[in-house]
Amino acid sequence: MSEPLVADPGAARDGGPDRKAVEVAVGVLVRDDGAFLLTSRPEGKAYAGYWEFPGGKLEAGETVEQALRRELQEEIGITIGAVTPWKVELVDYPHALVRLHFCKVFEWSGELQMREAQSCAWEQLPVAVQPVLPGTVPVLDWFAQERKHSGATHFVAAYAGS
Ligand SMILES: Nc1nc2c([nH]c(=O)n2[C@H]2C[C@H](O)[C@@H](COP(=O)(O)OP(=O)(O)OP(=O)(O)O)O2)c(=O)[nH]1
């Protein structure tokens, strides 16, 4: 079996017998002008308010592509066209070990509807929204490499404590 790409953040590991990775399908929607869609995580979920690419966990028996079609329909109300697998990343969060299957999507139909009361933003580098979910930051680096973007990919809020 080939090893997934392990990226920062994370002392990501395969977790041992009690810590099995949760498979997650993630959609990187890219518009003709190169802008990509970020959504904020809804209230009630881990990391609520953090920005990420839309997607969610695979259900039993689903492929990544099937899960992505279902999640993007359920969460943002669109029907996606072709799905292009891009990168796989294993991230070790306190709440879960997740294997993120990032896929690019260039074609979809339907109007965006935030069905879980999320916010959404079409972004270019550096992205203006913050905070960005830790497991989402590497995607911005991959975009930066592809687009030969130098400098920051996103902003991190300054520590406000004394
Ligand atoms: N959708 C998405 N999830 C990400 C990204 N980066 C990242 O680390 N994750 C993590 C956060 C979560 O631990 C996991 C996704 O699980 P989730 O809770 O959002 O999935 P879901 O919509 O199926 O949730 P639920 O049905 O359990 O409420 O993947 C990303 O860019 N997009």
Ligand as a Chemical Component Dictionary entry (heavy atoms), coordinates in Angstrom:
data_LIG
# 
_chem_comp.id                   LIG 
_chem_comp.type                 NON-POLYMER 
_chem_comp.pdbx_formal_charge   0 
_chem_comp.three_letter_code    LIG 
# 
loop_
_chem_comp_atom.comp_id 
_chem_comp_atom.atom_id 
_chem_comp_atom.alt_atom_id 
_chem_comp_atom.type_symbol 
_chem_comp_atom.charge 
_chem_comp_atom.model_Cartn_x 
_chem_comp_atom.model_Cartn_y 
_chem_comp_atom.model_Cartn_z 
_chem_comp_atom.pdbx_ordinal 
LIG N1  N1  N 0 -14.133 19.637 4.586  1  
LIG C1  C1  C 0 -12.888 19.809 4.989  2  
LIG N2  N2  N 0 -12.423 19.189 6.095  3  
LIG C2  C2  C 0 -11.164 19.433 6.440  4  
LIG C3  C3  C 0 -10.322 20.286 5.698  5  
LIG N3  N3  N 0 -9.107  20.351 6.308  6  
LIG C4  C4  C 0 -9.190  19.574 7.409  7  
LIG O1  O1  O 0 -8.298  19.372 8.203  8  
LIG N4  N4  N 0 -10.450 18.988 7.498  9  
LIG C5  C5  C 0 -10.874 18.087 8.564  10 
LIG C6  C6  C 0 -11.802 18.720 9.553  11 
LIG C7  C7  C 0 -12.605 17.538 10.071 12 
LIG O2  O2  O 0 -11.860 16.890 11.111 13 
LIG C8  C8  C 0 -12.669 16.620 8.869  14 
LIG C9  C9  C 0 -13.955 16.785 8.087  15 
LIG O3  O3  O 0 -14.999 16.338 8.850  16 
LIG P1  P1  P 0 -16.388 17.105 8.999  17 
LIG O4  O4  O 0 -16.813 17.000 10.415 18 
LIG O5  O5  O 0 -16.326 18.462 8.410  19 
LIG O6  O6  O 0 -17.248 16.202 8.040  20 
LIG P2  P2  P 0 -18.809 16.042 7.874  21 
LIG O7  O7  O 0 -19.342 17.252 7.154  22 
LIG O8  O8  O 0 -18.999 14.705 7.222  23 
LIG O9  O9  O 0 -19.291 16.118 9.375  24 
LIG P3  P3  P 0 -20.405 15.432 10.226 25 
LIG O10 O10 O 0 -21.368 14.815 9.275  26 
LIG O11 O11 O 0 -19.673 14.460 11.084 27 
LIG O12 O12 O 0 -20.932 16.581 11.023 28 
LIG O13 O13 O 0 -11.580 16.974 8.035  29 
LIG C10 C10 C 0 -10.820 20.938 4.541  30 
LIG O14 O14 O 0 -10.149 21.737 3.845  31 
LIG N5  N5  N 0 -12.105 20.664 4.239  32 
# 
loop_
_chem_comp_bond.comp_id 
_chem_comp_bond.atom_id_1 
_chem_comp_bond.atom_id_2 
_chem_comp_bond.value_order 
_chem_comp_bond.pdbx_ordinal 
LIG N1  C1  SING 1  
LIG C1  N2  DOUB 2  
LIG C1  N5  SING 3  
LIG N2  C2  SING 4  
LIG C2  C3  DOUB 5  
LIG C2  N4  SING 6  
LIG C3  N3  SING 7  
LIG C3  C10 SING 8  
LIG N3  C4  SING 9  
LIG C4  O1  DOUB 10 
LIG C4  N4  SING 11 
LIG N4  C5  SING 12 
LIG C5  C6  SING 13 
LIG C5  O13 SING 14 
LIG C6  C7  SING 15 
LIG C7  O2  SING 16 
LIG C7  C8  SING 17 
LIG C8  C9  SING 18 
LIG C8  O13 SING 19 
LIG C9  O3  SING 20 
LIG O3  P1  SING 21 
LIG P1  O4  DOUB 22 
LIG P1  O5  SING 23 
LIG P1  O6  SING 24 
LIG O6  P2  SING 25 
LIG P2  O7  DOUB 26 
LIG P2  O8  SING 27 
LIG P2  O9  SING 28 
LIG O9  P3  SING 29 
LIG P3  O10 DOUB 30 
LIG P3  O11 SING 31 
LIG P3  O12 SING 32 
LIG C10 O14 DOUB 33 
LIG C10 N5  SING 34 
# 
